[in-house]
């Protein structure tokens, strides 16, 4: 039986009715209509204005004091810092006010009042999870009803949201989805009101001001609806956009919103790469995200997960339609207990499954390269024997400067010589607290040393000729390894791609290009097409092969076949 999308459930509230309040059924836990109209009367006596309670700073000037306020319910059920409650605000807030006229009321163990119900509340001023609130409520008196609508505001850049904390707003902006990795665990999305964010080493990164990722909570039921409709990718691809959203402002630092209506994020899926021309030679690269046939070592944890991972990788490799494939994060060859090298079967397993989907004239071959042994993962090169002819065996560069040795293979293609280096530089993963993390992430000095060793290895070849270095460099275009290789004479083949499309990975809401193709001048002059196929970095993790995701989300297609996007380059040979 398919299990439901595992997202945080709305907390249950005890049935301890308060006088004059109604029982509600909520969509998204955020709105309802009353079953009976409360008494149409006004409460007597003066109360404190909510804006005075909120003040102009991040914390209330009346913290820990007992106050009495009056307002109308904007959002009938919410939870802040494990406290259930509702939001109350003045009926006619001003968009230009410097102080908020909204407030969270903690009301654990009681039915929530209905939206629009006017109430007088007495309680203690507290800060709950960074949100100003009334807690320890001792008076909750109905005072009639009011017609409420969200405050219309325009957002751009990084405004001071403290002025709207606790208020119900409809905000128009260039809302862009940055990250969906917390959707299953916390029902949250990371968004921005000012378009997509790029890493500092990206060509568009330095021109951006330091952008803060906004948190959009309350997306559980909306995500379930997308899952049932089979439209997760359409709505949850990173870079998906919405013109407006309706929410309650939870906090201004960091910005956090609670959605009160489904947000209509929309994204256009990338087109399948066009087939190469008859005269073109295509080389493609893909980080396979740990393709291991030894279960549980890395990658797949069961036979079913391995089958699902294999199906997705076959789908993407088939559609790339490349003459030469440069693959990384394959299981390395592992010595057997006797000490003799035993080739790992991950490469043969994947290529065999790929060939089973292809006509015989398009099948792939692999040059034997021997054991690398420098790391638990390795690179590999596969090729179509009907399109190119290998010149000698493949070889791993032997410099001790490499954490993972690059793999080289020379080919003859239509009378021209082409050498391909499958590259996988050190990752940015921090493996120890003693490491100093600079602007380029952990391992920056190692990657720079590897780039220098790579340039030296190519320079030492007797006939480097048309040389292509392609794969996962774990560095963006403006970072030291890429700049070093360009100084060594290699051309970046993606310089002609629009800057906003130059990314192959997403980390903490920022797009970055870690996968590159660099060529010698003679080869760069033959370039006819360079493309990054955005089928992985943007796609939600829900679409991956892991069994921890809902079965209904899985498709045996190319989407989310890895965490890196595949790249391809075509040459006119």
N, C-alpha and C positions, 0 to 999 in steps of 0.2 A: 504494500500500500504506500503510495507516495506520501512522504511526510511534508508538513507545512513548512514554509519559510521560517527558519528559526530566528525570529526577531524578538526583542524584549516585549513582553506583554504589558498591557496597562495594569497598574496595580488595582487590586480589588479593595473596595471600601466597605467597611462594616455598615450594616443597616441600623444606624442610630439616628432616626429622622429628627431634624430640627423644626421647630414650629414654623409653619407658613412656607416651607420649601418643598419643591417638587422632585419627583424621581425621574431621571432622564436616561435615554439610550443614546450613546454617542457614536459618531463616525470619526475615526482617528482619535477618539477620546477627547474631542475638543469642541463639541457643540450639541445642542439639543433644543427641543421646544418644550414648554411646560405642559403638564397634564391638567393643571388647574391654575387659573389666574390668581395671583396673590392679592391681598387686600389693596385697593386703590386708595392709599392714604400717604401722607407725608409724615416723616418722623419729626418730632418737636425738638427744639434746642439747637444750639450751635455745635459745630464739629470742626476739627482741624482740616485744612485743605490738604489734599494728597501731595500737591507740589511742595508744600512746606515740609512735609514729612520726608520727601525724597531729597530735597536740597539740591545743590548744584554740583556736588562731588560724587565720588564713587560710593561713599558710605553715607548713610543717613545722619544728619546732625542730631537726631533724636534717638540714637541707638540705645536700646535697653529701657526706654521710657514707655509708659503705658499711655496710649492715645485713643481717641475716638474719631473715626472718619466716616464719610458717607460717599457712596458712589454706586455705579451700576456694573453688573457682571458682564465682562466682555468675553471671557473664555471660561467655560463652566467646569472643566476638569483638567488638571495638569499635575505634574509632580516635580518638585524642586528639592534637590538634596535629600531624597527619600521621604519628603513630606508631601502628602496629597493636599490639594487645595484648588483655588480658583483665582482668576484675575479680576480685579476691580479697577474702574477708572472713572474720571469725570465724564459727563455726557458730551461736553463740547470742548475737547482739548485743542490747543492752538499748535499748529505745525511749527511756528517760529519760537515757541516757548523754550527757554533754556533749562527748564526743569520739567521732569516727567510728571504726568498726572495719572499714572497707572501704578498698580501695586499688586503683589502676590499675597494672598491670604491663606495661611496654612490651616487646614481643617481636616486633620486626620480622624478617621473613624466616623465620618458623617456623610450623608448624601450631599452632593453638590447642589447649589442653587441653580436656577435656570438662567440662561443668557438673557440679558436685558432686565433682570430683576434688580431693583434698587434696594440697597441695604445700608444699615448703620452697623458698624463693626467697632468693637473695642478690644484691644489686645496689646501685646508687647512688640516694639519695633526690633526686628532682628535682621541679620544678614544671613541668608540661607544659600549656600553655594554661590556667593557673590551677588545674589539678588536681594534687594531690600524687600522685606516682608513683614506682615503682622502675624505673630504666632501667639500661642497660649490664649486663644480667643475666648472671652468671657461674655461677650454680647454679640448677637447676630440678629438684628431686628429688620423685618421687611418694611419697606417704605414706598411701595408702588412699583411702577415699571417705567422704563425709558427706551427710546429707539436709538440703538447704537449702530454705528458703522465704522469700519477701520479708518484710521487717519491716513489720508493720501499724502505720500511724501516721495520725493525724488532722491535717489542715492547715487553717489559716484565717489570713487576714491575710497578714503577711509574716514568717514565722518565720526564724530563723537556720539556714540549711541547711548551714552549715559542719560542724555536728555530725553530719551524715549524708553528707558527701562520700564518694563511692566506694561507697556502700552500696546494696543492692538493696532497694527499698521498694515497698509497695502503699499509696498515699496516697489517703485519702478526703477530698474537699473539694467545693466547688461549682466544679468545673473548667469554665471558660468559654473558648471560642475567641475570641481578640481579633484575630488577624491571620494571614492565610495567604499573604501576598505573597512570602515566602521559600521556599515549598514547592517550586517547580520548581527554583530555583537551589541551595538548600542542604538540601532535605528537612526543613525546620523549620517549626514553627508557634509563634506567640506565644499564650500562654495565661495565665490567672489562676486562682488558687485561691479567689477571693473575688468572683466574679460579674463583670459587665460594667463597663468603665471608660468614663467620660464626660469630655469636654474641660472645662477650667476655666470656660469661658463658658456651659456647659450648666447648666440648673437643678439637676441632680444632681451636677455636678462639684465645687462648693465643699464639699459635705458628705462627699466621699470623702477619705480620707487619701491621701497621695502613693503611688500604686500602681506597683509595678515589674512590667513585663511579663516573664513567665517564658518561657524558650525550651524547646520540646520537640523534641528531635532524633530521628532514626531513623524518620521517617514515610514513607519512599519506597515501600516495598512495600505498605504499607497504602493509600496514595493510589492506587497502581496498581490495587489490588483495587477501590476505589471507582469508579475510572474505568471498569474493565471492567464493573462492575455498573450503571453509569449513575446512581450515587447521590452524585456529588460534592456537589451542592447540599444533599442531606439531611444530609451529615456535615460539610461545610466552610463552611456559612453562618456568618458571624460571629455570636456569641451562642449557637452550638451548645454543648450542655452534656454533661458526663459525670460520673458519680457517683464514679469512682475511676480511677486509672491505676497501672500497674506499670512501674517504671523504675529506673534507676540515677541517683543524684544526681551530677552532674558538677561543679557549682560552686554556691556560695551567693551570690556577688556578682559579676555579676547571677545570679539563679537560673537554672540550666540542668539539664535532665533528659534522659536517653536512654531512650526507650521500649523496653521489652523484650517487650511484648505490644501488639497493636492496641488503640487507645483508641477506645471506642465513643461518639464525639461524635454527638449527635443534635440536629436543629433542625426546627421545624415551619415549612413555607413559608407566607408571608403569603397570605391569601385575596385573590382578585381583587376590586377595589372593586365594591360593589354599584351597579347601574344607578341613575342619578338618577330621581327621581319625575317624573311628567309636568309637575308644577307647578314643578319646580326648574330653576335655571339653574346649570350647572356650568362652572367655570373651572379649568383645570389648567396646571401649569408643569413644564418639564423642561429641565435643562441637557443638551444633546445630546452633550457630550464631543467637540467639534470635528467637526461634520459638514461636510466639505469635499469638493466634487466635483473640485477640482484635486488630483490624486493626489500624495502626498508632501509637500504643503505643511504640513498637519496632518492628524490623523485617519488615514483609510485610505491605505495605501501602494500598493495595486494594485486593479484592477477587482474581483477576487474579494473582497478585504477590504471594498471599498465596498458590494458587493452584500450581504455578510453584515451589515455595520453597518446598512444600509438596512432589511433584513428585520427585525432586532431592534427598531429604532426604530418601524417601522410596527406591529409587534406590540404594543408598549407604548402607543402613541398610540391605536390602535384600541380597546384595552381600557379606556383612560381614559374614553372616550365623552364627551368634553367639548364644550360648545357654543363655548367660546373656549379657544384654546391660546396660552400665552405660552412661547416657545422662546428659548433662549440658546445661545451658542457655535455659531452658524451662520457660514459663510464670508461675510465682508463683500463688498459690491460693490466691484469693483476697476476703476479707470480703465484704458482701453485705451491703447496707446502714443501715440495722438493727443491724449490728455488728456481725452477725453470719458468720462463715467461709463458703465460697462457693467455691468448688473446681474449679480451672481453667480447661478449657477443652483442653488445648494444648496437654497434654500427651495423653489423650483419643483420640483426633483427629488424632494424628500422628500414634499411635499404631493401631487404627482401619483401617487407610489407608494401613499400612504395612501388617496387617493380611489379608486384602482383596487380596493381591498379593501372599499369601502363602497357601499351603495345610494345612488343619485343624490341622494335627499332629505337624506342625511347628509354630503354632500361639503363640503369646506372651501374658503373663499375667502380671499384675502389682499389687504389694502389696500395700494396702492402708497405707499411712504413716501420714496422717493428714496434717494440714497446717504447713509450716515452718515459713513464715512471716519475716525472717531475711533480705530478699532482694526482689527486683521485679523479679529476676530470681532464679531458683531452679534447683537442680539435681533430677534425677529419675533413678530407676532401673526396667528394664523389663526382663522377663525370659520365657523360654519355659518349660511349666509344664510337658511336656513329657520327658524332659531331667533332670531337677532338681526339688527338692521339697523345698519350703520355710519352714524355721523353725521359726515360730512366725511371727509377723508383722515387717515391715521395721520401722526404727526409725532415726530421725535426732539427731545428737550429740548436746547436750544442752549447751556446754561451751560458755560463752559470748565472748570468744576470736575469734570466727569465724564471719567474715562478711557474709559469706554464709555457713550455716551449712552443713557438709558432711552427706550423707545419707548412712545408713548401712542396710544390709540384710544378714541373715545367710541362708545357703542352705544345703541340704543333696544331695550328688551326688554319686551314686554307693557305698554307705556305708561310704563315707567320708564326713566330715563337712567342709564347705567352707564359709567364711564370706567375703563379698565384701563391700568396702567403696567407694562410688562415690564422688570424691573430685573436688572442684572448688575453689581454693584460690583466694585472692584478685588480681585484674588485675594490670598491670603496667601503666594503664591510669592515667595521672596527672590531678587531679580535681581542683587544685588551685595553684595560683602563689606562695603561701607561702611554698609549699612543697620543700624540698631539694631533688634533684635528684642525687642519688649516682650511682655507677657503675652497680647496679642491677635494676635501674629504680625506679619510684615512688612506694611507698607502700612496700619497701623492709622489713622494720621492722615489718610491719603488717603480711606479708607472713611468716616471720620467727616465729613470735608468733603463727600463725595458725598451722605451722608445729609442733611446740612443743605441742600445744593443741591436735593436731591429734594423736601424739604418746601417749599422756597421756590418751586420750579417748580409744584407743585400749588397753593400759595396764590395764585400769580399767574394761575391760570386764571379766566376770567370766570364759568364755571359748573362748579366742581369736582364738586358734587353727590355722588352715590354713587361714591366713588373706591376702587379696589383697586390696591395695589402688590404685585406678585407676581413671584417669580423667585429668582435666586441672589444673596443679599446677602453671601456670604462672611463672615458674622458670626453668632455664636451669640446666643441670646436675651438673655443678660446682658452682652453686649458693647456698646460705646458706640454704634455706628450704630443698633442696634435700640432701645436706650433713648432715643436722641435722637428717633427717629421717633415713639415712643410719647409723648414729651413734647410733640411737635408735634400730638398729637391722634389718632394712628392706633392702632387696636386690633389686637393680635396675635391672629389668628384660630385659632392653635393652642394657646392657653392652656388650653383645655378638654380637650386630648388628654393622656392619662396621660404623666407626665414620662419614664418609661422608654422610651416609643415616640416621643419627640420628637427624632428624629435623621434626617438625610438623607445623611450622609457619614461616612466613617470614615478617620481619619488616625493612623498609628502606634499602632493598637490602641485608639484612643479614638473614641467616637461623638460626633458633633456635628451640630447642625442649622444648615446654611448656607442652606437654602431656606425662604422664609417667604411668608406672605400677610398683609398689613396692610391694614386697611380704615378708612374714615371711620366715625364713629359711626352714621350713618344706614344704611350698608350692613351694618355689623357686626350690627345688630339683626335683619337678615334671614337670618343664617347658620343653616343647618340641619345641616351636616356639614363636617368638616375632617379630612383623612386624608393621611398620608404612606405611600405604598405601598413597602414595603421589598423591592424586587426588584433593587437595584443595589449599594447600599453594603455590604450583608451578603454578597453573593454572591462566590465566589472568582473571581479574575481569569482562571482557567483557562476559564471559561465565556464569555469575551469573544469578539469577532469576529476578533481578531488571528491571523494565520497562524503565529505563533510558538508557539501553544498546540496541543496534540494535536487532530487533526481529530475524534476520537471525543468530545471534550468539547463541541463546538459544537452548538447547537440554534438554529433560527430562531424563538426565542421571546423573551419580554420580559426574561428574566433576564440581568443584567449587560449591558443595552443601553446603559448609561452608567456613570459613576462616582458620579453623584448619583441619589437616589431622586426619582421624580416626586411632586408634591404636588397635591392637589385640594381645592376648596372648593365647596359647594353653597349656593345662596341660594333662598329662597322668594319667587319673583316672581309 
